[in-house]
Amino acid sequence: MCKKILFVCTGNTCRSAMAAAIFNDIAMKRDIDVMIESAGLAAIDGEKASLNAVKALAEMGIDLSYHRAKTLSPELIGIADIILTMTGSHKAVISQYAPDKVFTLKEYVGENGDVADPYGGDIEIYRATASELKTLLEKLAEELTK
């Protein structure tokens, strides 16, 4: 059965966009039946992914150049089976609408803490975020295929 996963951060130009693209790549390689979306609590609809996010994922063989930011909407919340946020504060905002299906990404895979926002950082910061997300998302793939 296809799981619908929604990744959420602040602007949907860095973390959630990267997470969605990386997890899509993992899911395709592992043949995991998922529908993946991303959105931001304060996104500017149509904004492109951060240049360093695009570069960091390109180095992993993943194309993020197509991404356009979306604001989190009641429709996206409604269709998602699992909502994975980058921080506890993102989770707190969404919990009032969907308390039974929102988790931080780290919480969902058995870890503590937040995924730090690389926005405005240099390429090294984005590479570190991409690497951290890939590790977390590999664990997510394991969780979903148990």
C-alpha positions in Angstrom: 0.0 0.0 0.0 1.4 3.4 -1.0 2.3 5.6 1.9 2.0 9.4 1.4 4.9 11.2 3.1 5.1 14.9 3.6 8.4 16.6 4.6 8.1 20.0 6.1 10.5 22.8 7.0 10.3 26.6 7.1 10.8 27.8 3.5 10.8 24.6 1.5 13.9 25.6 -0.4 16.5 23.6 1.7 15.8 20.8 4.2 12.3 19.5 3.2 13.1 19.9 -0.5 16.4 18.0 -0.1 14.7 15.4 2.1 12.0 14.8 -0.5 14.5 14.5 -3.4 16.9 12.2 -1.4 14.0 10.0 -0.2 12.6 9.8 -3.7 15.9 8.5 -4.9 16.2 6.0 -2.1 12.6 4.8 -2.6 13.1 4.3 -6.3 16.3 2.3 -5.7 14.7 0.1 -3.1 11.3 -0.1 -4.8 9.4 1.4 -1.9 5.8 2.3 -2.7 5.6 5.9 -1.5 4.2 9.3 -2.7 6.5 12.1 -1.5 5.7 15.8 -1.1 7.4 18.7 0.6 6.2 22.0 1.9 7.2 24.9 4.1 5.4 26.7 6.9 6.6 30.1 5.6 7.3 29.1 2.0 7.1 31.6 -0.9 5.2 29.6 -3.5 7.2 28.9 -6.7 10.6 29.9 -5.2 13.5 27.7 -6.4 15.5 25.5 -4.2 18.6 27.2 -2.7 21.5 27.1 -5.1 23.7 25.3 -2.6 21.0 22.7 -2.0 20.9 22.0 -5.7 24.7 21.8 -5.8 25.0 19.5 -2.8 22.4 17.1 -4.2 23.9 17.2 -7.7 27.1 15.9 -6.1 25.0 12.9 -4.8 23.6 12.4 -8.3 20.2 13.8 -7.5 18.5 16.6 -9.5 16.8 19.3 -7.3 16.8 22.0 -10.0 13.2 21.3 -10.8 12.0 22.0 -7.3 9.5 24.9 -6.6 8.5 25.8 -3.0 5.0 25.2 -1.7 3.3 26.5 1.4 1.9 23.9 3.7 -1.8 23.7 3.1 -4.7 21.8 4.7 -4.9 19.7 1.6 -1.3 18.5 1.9 -1.9 17.8 5.6 -5.1 15.9 4.7 -3.6 13.6 2.1 -0.4 12.8 4.0 -0.2 9.5 6.0 3.0 10.7 7.7 4.2 14.2 8.2 7.9 14.5 9.0 9.2 17.9 10.1 12.8 19.1 10.4 12.4 20.6 13.9 10.3 20.3 17.0 8.9 23.8 16.4 7.6 22.8 13.0 6.0 19.7 14.6 4.4 21.9 17.3 2.7 24.1 14.7 1.4 21.2 12.7 0.4 19.1 15.7 -2.6 21.3 16.3 -4.0 20.1 12.9 -2.7 16.5 12.6 -1.5 15.3 16.0 -1.7 11.6 15.1 0.6 11.8 12.1 3.2 14.4 12.6 6.7 13.6 13.9 10.1 15.1 13.6 12.2 13.2 11.1 14.7 12.3 13.8 12.0 11.3 16.2 10.5 8.9 13.6 13.8 7.1 13.1 14.6 6.9 16.8 16.9 9.9 17.2 16.7 13.1 19.1 17.1 16.7 18.0 16.5 18.8 15.0 17.9 19.0 11.5 19.7 22.3 11.5 18.8 24.9 8.8 21.6 25.4 6.3 19.9 28.5 4.8 22.5 31.1 3.9 25.4 28.8 4.6 28.2 27.8 2.4 28.4 24.6 0.3 30.0 22.7 3.1 27.1 23.3 5.4 24.7 22.1 2.7 26.8 19.1 2.1 26.7 18.3 5.8 22.9 18.7 5.8 22.5 16.5 2.7 24.7 13.8 4.3 22.7 14.0 7.6 19.4 13.8 5.7 20.6 10.8 3.7 21.6 8.9 6.8 18.2 9.7 8.4 16.3 8.8 5.3 18.1 5.5 4.9 16.8 4.7 8.4 13.3 5.9 7.3 13.5 3.4 4.4 14.3 0.6 6.9 11.3 1.7 9.1 8.9 1.6 6.2 10.0 -1.8 4.9 9.8 -3.6 8.2 
